[in-house]
Amino acid sequence: MAIHIIKALTKSQHCIIESPTGTGKSASILCSTLAWQRSHLSSSGEKVKIIYCSRTHSQVQQMVASLRKTPYRPSMAILGSRERLCIHEDMKPGPNGEKPKVTNMQIGCRTRMQNTDKFRQNSYKTNERQ
């Protein structure tokens, strides 16, 4: 599988891979692509971005866990929903893993974001007057 992927990448062609579930296609494809990226960077000096998309958060978590077992350490940015990535302190789990006080994470995060925006706007207006 890796040989076909690297050949296709080198020739800027498509590659179709078919294999049953659980055979390691995703990890194999990503590792092959990372190996090609590493050699391409050293030979041409041009860095090529690799974008890995997944339908579910659990699939992304599985891929990250698989990558940790390899020698590759790509820089990553994982995008997700507010439910997974809300930055407000009171929306995050507690130090002992206790759940946040808010029952609906989506609404809670959106409300806090709106309140923060209003606070910033009011602060800006107050500072402007002074």
Sequence and secondary structure as in RCSB ss.txt:
>XXXX:A:sequence
MAIHIIKALTKSQHCIIESPTGTGKSASILCSTLAWQRSHLSSSGEKVKIIYCSRTHSQVQQMVASLRKTPYRPS
MAILGSRERLCIHEDMKPGPNGEKPKVTNMQIGCRTRMQNTDKFRQNSYKTNERQ
>XXXX:A:secstr
 HHHHHHHHHTT        TTS HHHHHHHHHHHHHHHHHHHH          SSHHHHHHHHHHHTTSS    
      HHHH   GGGS  TTS   S S HHHHHHHHHHHHHHHHHHHHHHHHH 
